[in-house]
Amino acid sequence: MDHIAIDLGSRESQICVRNESNEITEERRIGTDELSSWLQNRLPGRLVLETCSESFGLADTARQFGHEVRVVPSTLVRSLGVGARRIKTDRRDAQVLSAASVRIDLPSVHVPSVASRQVKSLCTSRETLVEARTKLICSVRGFFRTHRHKIPSGGSSTFASRAQHAGFTLPPHILAMLRTIDGLSAEITALDVSVAQMAKGDALCSRLMTVPGVGPVTALRFVAAVDDVQRFHDAHQLESYFGLVPGEHSSGNRKTRTSITKAGSVKVRWVMVQAAWSAWRCRPNDPMVQWAQRIAERRGRKVAILALARKIAGILFALCRNGKSYDPSRAADRIDADGVIHKAAT
């Protein structure tokens, strides 16, 4: 079997092919848009890629043509020798990856399904628009403050209208930003409708939204990130995957727990924390929230919110595995390796 390493670029990519004897049998530079036809005309081999924007799409294509695919995380490639001695070229990177593939079966990140990537793209587009609107709103607020004027309070969707009727003559450049804010608000509203329809039309997302604090964005983000729930052994592994578990810095007889690891997707972790805050504020009588309130009495509210976010992630995992809806009476119970919720002792 050949070991094919490709250093992907936006326009051109570098290929290095080795046989089982670790001999280079082919090296070439090729247009990235020509890779599909090149892979199709080769006998199936093991394809090694570094994680990047193009890697998942090429991985799908290669698998269609019978190739094994390893998408190696960027955090690992340096330990394999990529960029060693401050020498990094496309050709050298491809050589290093192909040689590593001959020696060992390299670990691969999970390649999400096409449907999962489409959901992520929708959520990311919405978040990008929200961030752009927030930046513009902050800029306009700053302008008003420098002129000692105040904009009446209200939501983001009505900000432009409130700013225009604040009894203050605005210069053209501020009016331009307000028009942009109005346009962004309209686009965000349209995407919110699309997100809500997508979540409502998915049976799994509908079940997940029975959990307090979990709305369409959180449900879609979670389902897209998990993709295949069977790849997680238990709820704790999933919580660790999202970076919601405490870290540890221990040595000898000294054991020290640190703040959460913050591994994995920042976006997923953010929506889980927002779901925790939403449940905390809107469902204070829910057993899950009351469990977090008891933690807050001992450790403070911030620690309790992180614990609640971790708990919500574990419950969502259990609902995915068991095919059930949220049961408040079992919300604070233990979740075992099979995703089964065990009733807490009373």
C-alpha positions as CSV (number, residue, x, y, z in Angstrom):
1,M,0.0,0.0,0.0
2,D,1.2,3.5,-0.9
3,H,1.4,6.2,1.7
4,I,0.3,9.5,0.2
5,A,0.9,12.7,2.0
6,I,-0.5,15.9,0.6
7,D,0.4,19.4,1.9
8,L,-2.8,21.3,1.0
9,G,-2.8,24.8,-0.3
10,S,-5.6,27.1,-1.5
11,R,-4.2,27.0,-5.1
12,E,-1.5,24.4,-5.3
13,S,-0.7,21.4,-3.2
14,Q,2.5,19.3,-2.7
15,I,2.3,15.5,-3.0
16,C,4.8,12.9,-1.7
17,V,4.1,9.2,-2.2
18,R,6.1,6.4,-0.4
19,N,5.9,2.7,-0.7
20,E,6.0,0.2,2.2
21,S,9.9,0.3,2.1
22,N,9.8,4.0,2.8
23,E,11.1,4.9,-0.6
24,I,9.7,8.0,-2.3
25,T,8.1,6.8,-5.5
26,E,6.5,10.1,-6.6
27,E,6.8,13.8,-5.8
28,R,4.9,16.5,-7.5
29,R,3.2,19.9,-7.2
30,I,-0.4,19.9,-8.4
31,G,-3.3,22.3,-8.5
32,T,-5.6,21.7,-5.6
33,D,-8.6,21.6,-7.9
34,E,-6.9,18.7,-9.7
35,L,-6.5,16.5,-6.6
36,S,-9.8,14.7,-7.1
37,S,-9.0,13.3,-10.5
38,W,-5.4,12.5,-9.4
39,L,-6.7,10.4,-6.5
40,Q,-9.3,8.7,-8.7
41,N,-6.7,7.4,-11.1
42,R,-4.6,5.9,-8.3
43,L,-4.8,2.5,-6.6
44,P,-6.2,2.8,-3.1
45,G,-3.6,3.8,-0.5
46,R,-3.4,5.6,2.8
47,L,-3.8,9.4,2.4
48,V,-2.4,11.6,5.1
49,L,-3.5,15.3,5.5
50,E,-3.0,18.0,8.1
51,T,-6.1,19.6,9.4
52,C,-7.0,22.7,7.4
53,S,-10.0,24.3,5.6
54,E,-9.7,21.9,2.6
55,S,-8.9,18.7,4.4
56,F,-12.4,17.4,5.2
57,G,-13.7,17.9,1.7
58,L,-10.7,16.1,0.2
59,A,-11.1,13.3,2.8
60,D,-14.7,12.7,1.6
61,T,-13.5,12.5,-2.0
62,A,-10.6,10.2,-1.2
63,R,-12.8,7.8,0.7
64,Q,-15.2,7.6,-2.3
65,F,-12.2,6.3,-4.4
66,G,-11.3,3.6,-1.8
67,H,-8.4,5.4,0.0
68,E,-7.8,5.2,3.7
69,V,-7.7,8.7,5.2
70,R,-5.9,10.1,8.2
71,V,-6.5,13.8,9.0
72,V,-3.7,14.5,11.4
73,P,-4.3,17.3,14.0
74,S,-2.1,20.4,13.6
75,T,-1.0,20.0,17.2
76,L,0.6,16.7,16.4
77,V,2.4,17.4,13.1
78,R,5.2,19.4,14.8
79,S,6.0,16.4,17.0
80,L,6.3,14.3,13.9
81,G,9.0,16.7,12.5
82,V,7.1,19.2,10.5
83,G,8.9,22.5,10.8
84,A,11.9,21.0,12.7
85,R,15.0,23.2,13.0
86,R,12.9,26.1,11.7
87,I,12.9,24.6,8.2
88,K,9.4,24.4,6.8
89,T,8.5,24.0,3.1
90,D,5.6,22.4,1.4
91,R,7.8,19.7,0.0
92,R,9.5,18.9,3.3
93,D,6.2,18.8,5.1
94,A,4.8,16.3,2.7
95,Q,7.9,14.1,3.0
96,V,7.8,14.1,6.8
97,L,4.1,13.2,6.9
98,S,4.5,10.4,4.3
99,A,7.5,9.0,6.2
100,A,5.6,9.1,9.5
101,S,2.7,7.2,7.9
102,V,5.0,4.4,6.9
103,R,6.4,4.0,10.4
104,I,3.1,4.2,12.4
105,D,-0.7,4.3,11.8
106,L,-1.2,8.0,12.5
107,P,-4.2,9.1,14.6
108,S,-6.9,11.0,12.8
109,V,-9.3,13.6,14.0
110,H,-13.0,12.8,13.5
111,V,-14.1,13.8,10.0
112,P,-17.6,15.2,10.4
113,S,-20.3,14.3,8.0
114,V,-21.4,16.6,5.2
115,A,-24.7,17.4,7.1
116,S,-22.8,18.2,10.2
117,R,-20.5,20.6,8.3
118,Q,-23.5,22.3,6.8
119,V,-25.1,22.9,10.2
120,K,-21.8,24.3,11.5
121,S,-21.6,26.6,8.5
122,L,-25.1,27.9,9.1
123,C,-24.4,28.6,12.8
124,T,-21.0,30.2,12.1
125,S,-22.6,32.5,9.5
126,R,-25.2,33.6,12.0
127,E,-22.5,34.2,14.7
128,T,-20.4,36.2,12.3
129,L,-23.2,38.5,11.5
130,V,-24.0,38.9,15.2
131,E,-20.4,39.7,16.0
132,A,-20.3,42.3,13.1
133,R,-23.5,43.9,14.4
134,T,-22.2,44.0,17.9
135,K,-19.0,45.7,16.8
136,L,-20.9,48.4,14.9
137,I,-23.3,49.0,17.9
138,C,-20.3,49.4,20.2
139,S,-18.8,51.9,17.8
140,V,-22.0,54.0,17.6
141,R,-22.4,53.9,21.3
142,G,-18.8,55.2,21.7
143,F,-19.6,58.1,19.3
144,F,-22.7,59.0,21.4
145,R,-20.7,58.9,24.6
146,T,-18.0,61.3,23.3
147,H,-20.8,63.8,22.6
148,R,-22.5,63.1,26.0
149,H,-25.6,61.7,24.5
150,K,-27.4,58.5,25.6
151,I,-29.3,56.0,23.4
152,P,-32.6,54.8,24.9
153,S,-32.3,51.2,26.2
154,G,-33.7,48.3,24.1
155,G,-32.7,45.3,22.1
156,S,-30.1,45.0,19.3
157,S,-32.7,44.7,16.6
158,T,-34.1,48.1,17.4
159,F,-30.8,49.9,18.1
160,A,-30.6,51.7,14.8
161,S,-34.1,53.2,15.1
162,R,-33.5,54.3,18.7
163,A,-30.2,55.9,17.8
164,Q,-31.7,57.8,14.9
165,H,-34.5,59.2,17.2
166,A,-32.3,60.1,20.1
167,G,-32.7,63.8,19.5
168,F,-29.2,64.2,18.1
169,T,-28.1,65.2,14.6
170,L,-25.9,62.4,13.3
171,P,-23.1,62.7,10.7
172,P,-23.2,60.7,7.5
173,H,-20.6,58.1,8.6
174,I,-22.7,57.2,11.7
175,L,-25.9,57.0,9.6
176,A,-24.0,54.7,7.3
177,M,-23.2,52.4,10.2
178,L,-26.9,52.5,11.4
179,R,-28.1,51.5,8.0
180,T,-25.6,48.6,8.0
181,I,-26.8,47.6,11.5
182,D,-30.4,47.6,10.2
183,G,-29.4,45.4,7.3
184,L,-27.5,43.0,9.5
185,S,-30.5,42.8,11.9
186,A,-32.7,41.8,9.0
187,E,-30.3,39.1,7.9
188,I,-29.9,37.8,11.4
189,T,-33.6,37.5,11.9
190,A,-33.9,35.5,8.6
191,L,-31.1,33.2,9.8
192,D,-32.8,32.8,13.2
193,V,-35.9,31.6,11.3
194,S,-33.8,29.1,9.3
195,V,-32.1,27.8,12.5
196,A,-35.4,27.4,14.3
197,Q,-37.0,25.6,11.4
198,M,-34.0,23.3,11.0
199,A,-33.9,22.4,14.8
200,K,-37.7,21.9,14.9
201,G,-37.6,19.6,11.9
202,D,-34.9,17.4,13.5
203,A,-36.3,14.8,16.0
204,L,-33.1,14.7,18.0
205,C,-32.8,18.5,18.2
206,S,-36.4,18.7,19.3
207,R,-35.7,16.3,22.2
208,L,-32.6,18.2,23.2
209,M,-34.6,21.4,23.3
210,T,-36.7,20.0,26.2
211,V,-33.7,20.6,28.4
212,P,-33.9,23.9,30.3
213,G,-31.7,26.6,28.6
214,V,-31.2,24.6,25.4
215,G,-32.6,26.5,22.3
216,P,-32.2,25.9,18.6
217,V,-28.7,27.2,18.3
218,T,-27.4,25.2,21.2
219,A,-29.1,22.0,20.0
220,L,-27.8,22.3,16.5
221,R,-24.3,23.2,17.6
222,F,-24.2,20.2,20.0
223,V,-25.5,17.7,17.4
224,A,-23.2,19.0,14.7
225,A,-20.2,18.8,17.0
226,V,-21.0,15.3,18.3
227,D,-22.0,14.0,14.9
228,D,-21.8,10.4,15.9
229,V,-22.6,9.9,19.6
230,Q,-21.2,6.3,19.5
231,R,-17.6,7.7,19.3
232,F,-17.8,8.8,22.9
233,H,-17.5,6.1,25.6
234,D,-19.4,8.0,28.2
235,A,-20.6,11.5,29.2
236,H,-17.4,12.4,30.9
237,Q,-15.4,11.8,27.7
238,L,-17.8,14.1,25.8
239,E,-17.5,16.8,28.6
240,S,-13.8,16.5,28.3
241,Y,-14.0,16.8,24.5
242,F,-15.7,20.1,24.9
243,G,-13.2,21.4,27.5
244,L,-15.8,21.6,30.3
245,V,-13.9,19.5,32.8
246,P,-11.3,20.8,35.4
247,G,-7.7,20.5,34.5
248,E,-5.1,19.0,36.8
249,H,-1.5,20.1,37.7
250,S,-0.2,17.4,40.1
251,S,3.2,16.2,41.0
252,G,4.3,13.6,43.6
253,N,1.9,13.7,46.5
254,R,0.6,17.1,45.6
255,K,-2.7,17.1,43.6
256,T,-4.0,20.4,42.3
257,R,-7.2,20.9,40.2
258,T,-7.2,23.9,37.8
259,S,-9.9,25.7,35.9
260,I,-11.6,24.0,33.0
261,T,-9.3,22.8,30.2
262,K,-11.0,24.8,27.4
263,A,-10.1,22.0,25.0
264,G,-12.1,21.5,21.8
265,S,-14.6,23.8,20.1
266,V,-14.8,27.3,21.6
267,K,-18.2,27.9,20.0
268,V,-19.7,24.7,21.5
269,R,-18.4,25.5,24.9
270,W,-19.7,29.0,24.7
271,V,-23.3,27.9,23.8
272,M,-23.2,25.3,26.6
273,V,-22.3,28.1,29.1
274,Q,-25.0,30.3,27.7
275,A,-27.5,27.5,28.0
276,A,-26.5,27.2,31.7
277,W,-27.0,30.9,32.3
278,S,-30.4,30.7,30.5
279,A,-31.5,27.8,32.7
280,W,-30.2,29.6,35.8
281,R,-32.2,32.7,35.2
282,C,-35.4,31.3,33.6
283,R,-35.8,27.9,35.3
284,P,-34.7,28.4,39.0
285,N,-37.1,25.7,40.3
286,D,-35.8,23.0,38.0
287,P,-34.0,20.2,40.0
288,M,-30.9,20.6,37.7
289,V,-30.7,24.3,38.5
290,Q,-31.3,23.7,42.2
291,W,-28.4,21.3,42.1
292,A,-26.2,24.1,40.7
293,Q,-27.6,26.6,43.3
294,R,-26.3,24.3,46.0
295,I,-22.9,24.3,44.4
296,A,-23.0,28.2,44.2
297,E,-23.6,28.4,48.0
298,R,-20.3,26.5,48.5
299,R,-18.1,27.5,45.6
300,G,-19.6,30.7,44.0
301,R,-21.9,31.3,41.0
302,K,-19.2,31.2,38.3
303,V,-18.1,27.7,39.4
304,A,-21.8,26.6,39.6
305,I,-22.5,27.9,36.1
306,L,-19.6,25.8,34.7
307,A,-20.8,22.8,36.6
308,L,-24.3,23.3,35.2
309,A,-22.9,23.7,31.7
310,R,-21.0,20.4,32.2
311,K,-24.2,18.8,33.6
312,I,-26.3,20.0,30.6
313,A,-23.7,18.5,28.2
314,G,-23.9,15.2,30.0
315,I,-27.7,15.2,29.9
316,L,-27.7,16.0,26.2
317,F,-25.3,13.0,25.7
318,A,-27.7,10.8,27.6
319,L,-30.7,11.9,25.5
320,C,-28.8,11.3,22.3
321,R,-27.8,7.8,23.4
322,N,-31.2,6.8,24.9
323,G,-33.6,8.5,22.5
324,K,-35.6,10.1,25.3
325,S,-36.7,13.6,26.3
326,Y,-35.7,15.5,29.4
327,D,-37.0,14.3,32.7
328,P,-36.6,16.9,35.5
329,S,-36.9,14.4,38.3
330,R,-33.7,12.7,37.1
331,A,-31.8,15.8,36.1
332,A,-29.3,15.7,38.9
333,D,-28.6,11.9,38.8
334,R,-25.5,10.1,37.7
335,I,-24.9,9.2,34.0
336,D,-23.0,5.9,33.4
337,A,-20.8,4.8,30.5
338,D,-23.8,3.7,28.5
339,G,-25.5,7.1,28.8
340,V,-28.0,5.7,31.2
341,I,-29.2,8.1,34.0
342,H,-29.2,6.4,37.4
343,K,-31.6,7.7,40.0
344,A,-29.8,9.5,42.9
345,A,-30.3,8.3,46.4
346,T,-32.9,10.2,48.4
